[in-house]
Amino acid sequence: LTRTGGLTIVENQSLADCSGILRLVDQFDDAEPNPPPYRTGVPDVSAYLKIEANRTGCNSIIEIQEQLLLTEDSLTVTTIDRLFGGYGSEAGRFNRPGGIAVDAEQRILVADSENHRIQVCDAQAACSVIGSQGQAIGQFSNPGAVSLTNDGRIVVADTANHRVQICNYQGECSAFGEQGTDPGQFEFPLGVAVDAEDRIIVADTGNNRIQVCDELANCDALSGEEKGGFMGPEWVAIGPRYGIILIADTGNNRVQMCDYTGECSVFGGDRLQPDAFSEPFGIDSYGNFSFLVTDRGHGLQLCDWNENCRVLSPRGNAPG
């Protein structure tokens, strides 16, 4: 996969033996050159991976559906189960989408960024469209990411409108935020996630901070210096434990794991090291002690908090 990102755990059993099911989506369309600097690309590849552990622990077996790919520790994806999409403006085609989510009915929600809309696609890749380009409520401008509330509504990082929108599947939306630096204001927010209490976590990318908000636009900012400081964070995810946020701290070439008070631990940060992150832009938790991260130098990596990482899918143009 090339520049994979927007990772969504479809099912993760969170067992000590590292079992789980993972969906991956390629976020770069190799036929579409020179994406804007604030976007990560176009998903044109989708795959399900089944990860099971043997009795020795986390020496994993990877399968795509029932097809055995690799064993032990090599963990490199070489076969793609299915593709859908491609460049275009018709339903089911995309123009530099930013992020995805999967709902309880296994529908795939895509932030179709340069088409200024959200697409909702089923397992057969039949897609419906929510929204159009504009500034009115229910319209979007370069939406960067999608997530879901606990009651199934769609939360959208409406990036170039500097706001967050919450929509149903009929396209009825509410919105909060505007351009600015005060709490509840945003500057090109790229990432969004929703926790178990329906708190909306926003990667307020242009303001170099993370905001934690409710639907009434009451927001608290996570920012600061040293460990808690951010530079252009592009992605957020809910962590493996209650009260933990995972952050792709893109401009600092590192990942941070923070609680809601702003206390953070840091992973990475030195892009000169061969195993360092280089502009990480996608992240998700996997199990209790691991996380998945995509960056522009390595592709997809599986890491633990003891600073051990393995490349699952390197950067490149070929499938896998």
ZAGUKE-796754 format. One record per residue (C-alpha): residue number from 1; x, y, z; residue in three letters. Coordinates in pm, whole numbers, plus 50000, padded with zeros to 5 digits. Layout:
N
[rec NUM [X Y Z] 'ALA']
...
//
This chain:
320
[rec 1 [50000 50000 50000] 'LEU']
[rec 2 [50120 50352 49924] 'THR']
[rec 3 [50103 50608 50203] 'ARG']
[rec 4 [49837 50412 50384] 'THR']
[rec 5 [49636 50605 50640] 'GLY']
[rec 6 [49290 50668 50777] 'GLY']
[rec 7 [49314 50339 50962] 'LEU']
[rec 8 [48994 50197 51104] 'THR']
[rec 9 [48973 49895 51331] 'ILE']
[rec 10 [48663 49709 51213] 'VAL']
[rec 11 [48696 49452 51490] 'GLU']
[rec 12 [48970 49424 51746] 'ASN']
[rec 13 [48930 49159 52009] 'GLN']
[rec 14 [49199 49327 52224] 'SER']
[rec 15 [49329 48993 52345] 'LEU']
[rec 16 [49664 48944 52509] 'ALA']
[rec 17 [49764 48719 52217] 'ASP']
[rec 18 [49730 49012 51973] 'CYS']
[rec 19 [49433 48872 51779] 'SER']
[rec 20 [49209 49105 51581] 'GLY']
[rec 21 [49072 49212 51246] 'ILE']
[rec 22 [49196 49527 51078] 'LEU']
[rec 23 [49081 49726 50776] 'ARG']
[rec 24 [49344 49918 50581] 'LEU']
[rec 25 [49286 50181 50316] 'VAL']
[rec 26 [49546 50325 50082] 'ASP']
[rec 27 [49533 50705 50099] 'GLN']
[rec 28 [49721 50793 49783] 'PHE']
[rec 29 [49604 50762 49425] 'ASP']
[rec 30 [49913 50684 49222] 'ASP']
[rec 31 [49744 50819 48906] 'ALA']
[rec 32 [49686 51159 49062] 'GLU']
[rec 33 [50020 51346 49096] 'PRO']
[rec 34 [50119 51634 49320] 'ASN']
[rec 35 [49851 51641 49592] 'PRO']
[rec 36 [49817 51967 49786] 'PRO']
[rec 37 [50062 51990 50077] 'PRO']
[rec 38 [49786 51980 50340] 'TYR']
[rec 39 [49633 51657 50211] 'ARG']
[rec 40 [49759 51302 50230] 'THR']
[rec 41 [49613 51161 49910] 'GLY']
[rec 42 [49337 50950 49762] 'VAL']
[rec 43 [49237 50604 49887] 'PRO']
[rec 44 [49224 50358 49602] 'ASP']
[rec 45 [49290 50034 49788] 'VAL']
[rec 46 [49091 49867 50066] 'SER']
[rec 47 [49176 49542 50243] 'ALA']
[rec 48 [49071 49337 50543] 'TYR']
[rec 49 [49349 49172 50741] 'LEU']
[rec 50 [49293 48899 50996] 'LYS']
[rec 51 [49573 48885 51251] 'ILE']
[rec 52 [49602 48580 51474] 'GLU']
[rec 53 [49873 48482 51718] 'ALA']
[rec 54 [50029 48144 51766] 'ASN']
[rec 55 [50099 47999 52108] 'ARG']
[rec 56 [50435 48167 52137] 'THR']
[rec 57 [50272 48509 52164] 'GLY']
[rec 58 [50267 48778 51901] 'CYS']
[rec 59 [50448 48601 51619] 'ASN']
[rec 60 [50151 48664 51400] 'SER']
[rec 61 [49982 48496 51108] 'ILE']
[rec 62 [49828 48741 50861] 'ILE']
[rec 63 [49536 48646 50640] 'GLU']
[rec 64 [49321 48843 50401] 'ILE']
[rec 65 [48986 48671 50449] 'GLN']
[rec 66 [49075 48299 50416] 'GLU']
[rec 67 [49391 48341 50211] 'GLN']
[rec 68 [49711 48275 50405] 'LEU']
[rec 69 [49976 48533 50323] 'LEU']
[rec 70 [50266 48530 50562] 'LEU']
[rec 71 [50370 48370 50887] 'THR']
[rec 72 [50589 48460 51182] 'GLU']
[rec 73 [50742 48808 51197] 'ASP']
[rec 74 [50771 48924 50835] 'SER']
[rec 75 [50426 49089 50848] 'LEU']
[rec 76 [50437 49241 50500] 'THR']
[rec 77 [50111 49262 50305] 'VAL']
[rec 78 [50162 49135 49951] 'THR']
[rec 79 [49808 49065 49831] 'THR']
[rec 80 [49512 49303 49812] 'ILE']
[rec 81 [49169 49153 49865] 'ASP']
[rec 82 [48967 49410 49671] 'ARG']
[rec 83 [48975 49757 49521] 'LEU']
[rec 84 [48709 50018 49471] 'PHE']
[rec 85 [48694 50379 49368] 'GLY']
[rec 86 [48928 50574 49147] 'GLY']
[rec 87 [48966 50935 49043] 'TYR']
[rec 88 [48645 51116 48952] 'GLY']
[rec 89 [48339 51301 49075] 'SER']
[rec 90 [48070 51035 49024] 'GLU']
[rec 91 [47932 50851 49325] 'ALA']
[rec 92 [48178 50577 49415] 'GLY']
[rec 93 [48477 50769 49279] 'ARG']
[rec 94 [48700 51003 49474] 'PHE']
[rec 95 [48919 51310 49453] 'ASN']
[rec 96 [49182 51310 49727] 'ARG']
[rec 97 [48977 51164 50015] 'PRO']
[rec 98 [49125 51217 50358] 'GLY']
[rec 99 [48982 50972 50610] 'GLY']
[rec 100 [48741 50685 50658] 'ILE']
[rec 101 [48523 50527 50925] 'ALA']
[rec 102 [48315 50209 50935] 'VAL']
[rec 103 [47973 50211 51101] 'ASP']
[rec 104 [47784 49935 51284] 'ALA']
[rec 105 [47635 49812 50956] 'GLU']
[rec 106 [47982 49787 50797] 'GLN']
[rec 107 [47919 50083 50569] 'ARG']
[rec 108 [48236 50270 50479] 'ILE']
[rec 109 [48223 50648 50525] 'LEU']
[rec 110 [48476 50844 50321] 'VAL']
[rec 111 [48574 51210 50353] 'ALA']
[rec 112 [48595 51281 49978] 'ASP']
[rec 113 [48799 51593 50027] 'SER']
[rec 114 [48845 51755 49687] 'GLU']
[rec 115 [48490 51659 49589] 'ASN']
[rec 116 [48377 51843 49904] 'HIS']
[rec 117 [48145 51570 50025] 'ARG']
[rec 118 [48107 51257 50235] 'ILE']
[rec 119 [48040 50926 50065] 'GLN']
[rec 120 [47871 50630 50231] 'VAL']
[rec 121 [47958 50300 50061] 'CYS']
[rec 122 [47839 49946 50118] 'ASP']
[rec 123 [48036 49622 50083] 'ALA']
[rec 124 [47960 49614 49710] 'GLN']
[rec 125 [48104 49966 49671] 'ALA']
[rec 126 [47763 50120 49600] 'ALA']
[rec 127 [47798 50473 49736] 'CYS']
[rec 128 [47562 50755 49825] 'SER']
[rec 129 [47666 51118 49870] 'VAL']
[rec 130 [47616 51356 50163] 'ILE']
[rec 131 [47679 51726 50105] 'GLY']
[rec 132 [47830 51944 49836] 'SER']
[rec 133 [48079 52228 49816] 'GLN']
[rec 134 [47992 52538 50013] 'GLY']
[rec 135 [47979 52711 50347] 'GLN']
[rec 136 [47616 52649 50446] 'ALA']
[rec 137 [47535 52393 50712] 'ILE']
[rec 138 [47543 52053 50542] 'GLY']
[rec 139 [47795 52168 50283] 'GLN']
[rec 140 [48169 52103 50304] 'PHE']
[rec 141 [48501 52243 50195] 'SER']
[rec 142 [48782 51988 50176] 'ASN']
[rec 143 [48656 51764 50460] 'PRO']
[rec 144 [48957 51589 50609] 'GLY']
[rec 145 [48822 51312 50832] 'ALA']
[rec 146 [48509 51138 50955] 'VAL']
[rec 147 [48418 50962 51277] 'SER']
[rec 148 [48100 50836 51442] 'LEU']
[rec 149 [47917 50922 51761] 'THR']
[rec 150 [47799 50640 51984] 'ASN']
[rec 151 [47445 50673 51847] 'ASP']
[rec 152 [47570 50648 51488] 'GLY']
[rec 153 [47582 51008 51366] 'ARG']
[rec 154 [47863 51120 51138] 'ILE']
[rec 155 [48122 51366 51269] 'VAL']
[rec 156 [48315 51552 50998] 'VAL']
[rec 157 [48630 51761 51018] 'ALA']
[rec 158 [48514 52027 50769] 'ASP']
[rec 159 [48871 52136 50713] 'THR']
[rec 160 [48865 52445 50490] 'ALA']
[rec 161 [48546 52573 50659] 'ASN']
[rec 162 [48737 52560 50990] 'HIS']
[rec 163 [48459 52378 51173] 'ARG']
[rec 164 [48315 52043 51276] 'VAL']
[rec 165 [47981 51916 51146] 'GLN']
[rec 166 [47762 51640 51288] 'ILE']
[rec 167 [47528 51483 51032] 'CYS']
[rec 168 [47279 51205 50991] 'ASN']
[rec 169 [47263 50984 50684] 'TYR']
[rec 170 [47000 51207 50527] 'GLN']
[rec 171 [47246 51498 50521] 'GLY']
[rec 172 [47087 51696 50806] 'GLU']
[rec 173 [47373 51858 50994] 'CYS']
[rec 174 [47463 52083 51283] 'SER']
[rec 175 [47796 52262 51305] 'ALA']
[rec 176 [48026 52433 51550] 'PHE']
[rec 177 [48346 52627 51514] 'GLY']
[rec 178 [48485 52898 51292] 'GLU']
[rec 179 [48828 53019 51191] 'GLN']
[rec 180 [49029 53150 51484] 'GLY']
[rec 181 [49252 53068 51776] 'THR']
[rec 182 [49009 53079 52070] 'ASP']
[rec 183 [48873 52759 52226] 'PRO']
[rec 184 [48610 52619 51993] 'GLY']
[rec 185 [48766 52789 51691] 'GLN']
[rec 186 [48981 52603 51439] 'PHE']
[rec 187 [49242 52649 51171] 'GLU']
[rec 188 [49224 52378 50903] 'PHE']
[rec 189 [49130 52087 51132] 'PRO']
[rec 190 [49234 51764 50962] 'LEU']
[rec 191 [49155 51484 51207] 'GLY']
[rec 192 [48860 51395 51429] 'VAL']
[rec 193 [48771 51112 51667] 'ALA']
[rec 194 [48490 51044 51915] 'VAL']
[rec 195 [48540 50874 52252] 'ASP']
[rec 196 [48309 50656 52460] 'ALA']
[rec 197 [48151 50963 52621] 'GLU']
[rec 198 [48088 51132 52285] 'ASP']
[rec 199 [48363 51384 52339] 'ARG']
[rec 200 [48486 51503 52000] 'ILE']
[rec 201 [48864 51515 51970] 'ILE']
[rec 202 [48984 51744 51691] 'VAL']
[rec 203 [49330 51771 51540] 'ALA']
[rec 204 [49333 52150 51512] 'ASP']
[rec 205 [49618 52129 51264] 'THR']
[rec 206 [49681 52493 51179] 'GLY']
[rec 207 [49665 52598 51545] 'ASN']
[rec 208 [49917 52329 51649] 'ASN']
[rec 209 [49691 52182 51912] 'ARG']
[rec 210 [49429 51922 51996] 'ILE']
[rec 211 [49083 52031 52110] 'GLN']
[rec 212 [48841 51818 52312] 'VAL']
[rec 213 [48484 51939 52253] 'CYS']
[rec 214 [48121 51858 52317] 'ASP']
[rec 215 [47842 51920 52068] 'GLU']
[rec 216 [47771 52260 52223] 'LEU']
[rec 217 [48119 52378 52120] 'ALA']
[rec 218 [48259 52373 52471] 'ASN']
[rec 219 [48622 52295 52396] 'CYS']
[rec 220 [48942 52251 52593] 'ASP']
[rec 221 [49276 52271 52415] 'ALA']
[rec 222 [49572 52040 52462] 'LEU']
[rec 223 [49887 52227 52371] 'SER']
[rec 224 [50207 52349 52529] 'GLY']
[rec 225 [50578 52294 52511] 'GLU']
[rec 226 [50811 51995 52508] 'GLU']
[rec 227 [50624 51664 52540] 'LYS']
[rec 228 [50280 51820 52521] 'GLY']
[rec 229 [50359 52053 52230] 'GLY']
[rec 230 [50234 51981 51881] 'PHE']
[rec 231 [50331 52096 51535] 'MET']
[rec 232 [50067 52053 51268] 'GLY']
[rec 233 [49905 51739 51414] 'PRO']
[rec 234 [49707 51567 51137] 'GLU']
[rec 235 [49537 51270 51303] 'TRP']
[rec 236 [49386 51164 51632] 'VAL']
[rec 237 [49248 50833 51758] 'ALA']
[rec 238 [49106 50693 52078] 'ILE']
[rec 239 [49375 50513 52274] 'GLY']
[rec 240 [49387 50158 52405] 'PRO']
[rec 241 [49280 50261 52756] 'ARG']
[rec 242 [49005 50487 52884] 'TYR']
[rec 243 [49102 50854 52882] 'GLY']
[rec 244 [49391 50822 52636] 'ILE']
[rec 245 [49423 51000 52301] 'ILE']
[rec 246 [49670 50895 52031] 'LEU']
[rec 247 [49805 51183 51823] 'ILE']
[rec 248 [50003 51185 51499] 'ALA']
[rec 249 [50225 51486 51581] 'ASP']
[rec 250 [50311 51531 51216] 'THR']
[rec 251 [50545 51829 51211] 'GLY']
[rec 252 [50744 51696 51507] 'ASN']
[rec 253 [50789 51355 51338] 'ASN']
[rec 254 [50653 51171 51639] 'ARG']
[rec 255 [50352 51013 51805] 'VAL']
[rec 256 [50212 51129 52136] 'GLN']
[rec 257 [49983 50950 52379] 'MET']
[rec 258 [49803 51204 52600] 'CYS']
[rec 259 [49538 51207 52867] 'ASP']
[rec 260 [49268 51471 52890] 'TYR']
[rec 261 [49472 51686 53129] 'THR']
[rec 262 [49745 51726 52866] 'GLY']
[rec 263 [49995 51486 53023] 'GLU']
[rec 264 [50170 51313 52735] 'CYS']
[rec 265 [50429 51050 52656] 'SER']
[rec 266 [50627 51075 52333] 'VAL']
[rec 267 [50732 50815 52079] 'PHE']
[rec 268 [50974 50903 51798] 'GLY']
[rec 269 [51078 51253 51703] 'GLY']
[rec 270 [51416 51211 51534] 'ASP']
[rec 271 [51364 51172 51161] 'ARG']
[rec 272 [51738 51114 51112] 'LEU']
[rec 273 [51720 50770 51275] 'GLN']
[rec 274 [51635 50481 51041] 'PRO']
[rec 275 [51345 50365 51259] 'ASP']
[rec 276 [51208 50713 51327] 'ALA']
[rec 277 [50879 50851 51199] 'PHE']
[rec 278 [50880 51094 50910] 'SER']
[rec 279 [50569 51313 50915] 'GLU']
[rec 280 [50323 51060 51061] 'PRO']
[rec 281 [49971 51132 50940] 'PHE']
[rec 282 [49757 50832 51040] 'GLY']
[rec 283 [49725 50648 51369] 'ILE']
[rec 284 [49500 50400 51548] 'ASP']
[rec 285 [49529 50178 51853] 'SER']
[rec 286 [49564 49803 51814] 'TYR']
[rec 287 [49510 49584 52118] 'GLY']
[rec 288 [49604 49698 52464] 'ASN']
[rec 289 [49971 49770 52410] 'PHE']
[rec 290 [50021 49852 52042] 'SER']
[rec 291 [49935 50113 51784] 'PHE']
[rec 292 [49943 50142 51406] 'LEU']
[rec 293 [50095 50448 51243] 'VAL']
[rec 294 [50146 50559 50884] 'THR']
[rec 295 [50410 50808 50785] 'ASP']
[rec 296 [50550 50946 50463] 'ARG']
[rec 297 [50882 50767 50500] 'GLY']
[rec 298 [50796 50411 50601] 'HIS']
[rec 299 [50436 50334 50507] 'GLY']
[rec 300 [50247 50138 50773] 'LEU']
[rec 301 [50412 50035 51100] 'GLN']
[rec 302 [50291 49836 51401] 'LEU']
[rec 303 [50453 49969 51720] 'CYS']
[rec 304 [50439 49905 52091] 'ASP']
[rec 305 [50508 50153 52368] 'TRP']
[rec 306 [50849 49997 52433] 'ASN']
[rec 307 [50958 50167 52110] 'GLU']
[rec 308 [50957 49852 51900] 'ASN']
[rec 309 [50816 49892 51547] 'CYS']
[rec 310 [50770 49658 51253] 'ARG']
[rec 311 [50687 49767 50900] 'VAL']
[rec 312 [50367 49596 50784] 'LEU']
[rec 313 [50345 49761 50445] 'SER']
[rec 314 [50629 49974 50309] 'PRO']
[rec 315 [50586 50281 50099] 'ARG']
[rec 316 [50570 50206 49729] 'GLY']
[rec 317 [50352 50183 49419] 'ASN']
[rec 318 [50289 49809 49395] 'ALA']
[rec 319 [49996 49642 49577] 'PRO']
[rec 320 [50108 49543 49925] 'GLY']
//
